[in-house]
Amino acid sequence: MIRLRRLRFRGGVHPAGHKQSTAEREIEPLPLPPRLYLPVQQHIGAPADPAVKPGDYVFKGQLLAHSEGAVSAPVHASTSGTVVTIEPFTAPHPSGLPVHTVVLEPDGKERWADRTYSSDALAMTPEEIAARVGAAGIVGMGGATFPAAVKLNLGSRHAVHTLVINGGECEPYLTCDDRLMQERPREIIDGVRIMLRALGARVARIAVEDNKPYAVAAMTAAAATHPEVRVTAVPTLYPMGSEKQMIQALTGLEVPAGKLSADIGIVVHNVATAHAVHRALRHDQPLISRIVTVGGGAVARPRNLEVPLGTLVSDLLDACGLKQAPARLLAGGPMMGLVLPHAQVPVVKGTNGIIALTRGDVSAGAVRPCIRCARCVDACPCGLMPLEMAARVRHGDIDGAVDYGVGDCIACGSCSYVCPANIPLVQYFNFAKGALANRREEQRKAEETRRLAEQRRARLEAAAQAKAAKGRQAEHSQAAGSV
């Protein structure tokens, strides 16, 4: 049974979907490229540490870099072949800065590392499931790239009652999750049930926007024999895929500012993450590939491709063809995606789309002064006042922007989308967040310097006291000897 919720969150916008060119294109495998470029930083948290060296032969699924620290994720070989080098390589990020990268030359044999298969994943303890998910290198595949095992462990510290599975895919152009739900619904449902077991939650709610009727139908049919898993069609409204907004639309509950969703008993994961959990727990397959939508006005043959991680964006564009040189190249959708410096960057775990836009697609007109129409206020899903925040950031008043809630901004771009003056509001807010992060880092460094100085002072005082005590002891011994 399909349940349609009419609850919604405040604000939001209805950008043109641009999904028709790929919504009916089945997932196709992309052939192996000549080389794979696997950054050791494909997730939020500490970079992974290389476990191989140049010249090593590796098997498909073999560990290339192991996780470091509590928040990190390992990296595995997308195929069998030889490690050519480990060196800095351009990251899929607007900065274009290099990231330590394992360069792998495939041998075309697809020789798997030794694997074990499990038919009783649901009999594992929550700790065992989380450990397996962590070892598989699974991260949030909706774009957030937070290590999935860390979120699955939240059940040990919070009373989690509901697992929300995000199938919203509200960004324009993207259809990779839609196709995944249509073509592999049983695998997703199995992954959801395994995640329920890990969290100790009672029920899973799978939310799909109501502009994806075939995905809703496929997921509902796959969940029919599992009463703990419910599929809900939610209204099509951007940014429905944002965690807090989806929770509000699905359950009517709000996550308080500065709190985690787990604080109100809910944990959110993406449908592609659930599919990856199924593969990891049932087939011992780490996260080595993902579905990517390749689209945009500059693409000749838009497609949904299953891509080995580490494949260059240029290889995807070659496979789909270009009608013209892109005016802008995005990793992800046009609302929250990252502008890529060029096509010689790799597909990583969080890459759900490669969108090549034409000049006509990106033309927004000149930036004009704010007319204080307050459309941005109406559109903000977080209930903020973007015009006031931007005014303070423009004048260097970061603390004033903080007072207006810039820290709660989710950078969804709804305010920029509706602004008739074409003011790049989100850029101001991201600048402010960067300035705040720098300030916190400077404070951390100052506190660390102060701590080290205090430790040094304490050591010097202790040494001086020990020296004085030794001197007094010597004087006392000398006096006793003279008597």
HELIX and SHEET records of a PDB file:
HELIX    1   1 ALA A  121  ALA A  123  5                                   3    
HELIX    2   2 PRO A  126  ALA A  135  1                                  10    
HELIX    3   3 ALA A  148  LEU A  152  1                                   5    
HELIX    4   4 ASN A  153  SER A  156  5                                   4    
HELIX    5   5 CYS A  176  GLU A  183  1                                   8    
HELIX    6   6 PRO A  185  LEU A  199  1                                  15    
HELIX    7   7 PRO A  213  ALA A  222  1                                  10    
HELIX    8   8 GLU A  243  THR A  251  1                                   9    
HELIX    9   9 SER A  261  ILE A  264  5                                   4    
HELIX   10  10 VAL A  271  HIS A  283  1                                  13    
HELIX   11  11 VAL A  313  CYS A  320  1                                   8    
HELIX   12  12 ARG A  359  VAL A  362  1                                   4    
HELIX   13  13 ARG A  375  ALA A  379  1                                   5    
HELIX   14  14 PRO A  386  ARG A  394  1                                   9    
HELIX   15  15 ILE A  398  ASP A  403  1                                   6    
HELIX   16  16 VAL A  406  ASP A  408  5                                   3    
HELIX   17  17 SER A  414  VAL A  418  1                                   5    
HELIX   18  18 LEU A  425  SER A  482  1                                  58    
SHEET    1   A 5 ARG A   3  LEU A   4  0                                        
SHEET    2   A 5 VAL A 229  VAL A 234  1                                        
SHEET    3   A 5 VAL A 203  GLU A 209  1                                        
SHEET    4   A 5 THR A 162  GLY A 167  1                                        
SHEET    5   A 5 ILE A 266  ASN A 270  1                                        
SHEET    1   B 6 ILE A  27  PRO A  29  0                                        
SHEET    2   B 6 ARG A 303  PRO A 308  1                                        
SHEET    3   B 6 SER A 289  GLY A 295 -1                                        
SHEET    4   B 6 GLY A 353  LEU A 357  1                                        
SHEET    5   B 6 ARG A 328  ALA A 331 -1                                        
SHEET    6   B 6 LEU A 338  VAL A 339 -1                                        
SHEET    1   C 4 LEU A  36  PRO A  39  0                                        
SHEET    2   C 4 PRO A  98  PRO A 106 -1                                        
SHEET    3   C 4 GLY A  81  THR A  90 -1                                        
SHEET    4   C 4 TYR A  57  VAL A  58 -1                                        
SHEET    1   D 3 ASP A  49  PRO A  50  0                                        
SHEET    2   D 3 LEU A  63  HIS A  66 -1                                        
SHEET    3   D 3 VAL A  75  HIS A  76 -1                                        
END                                                                             
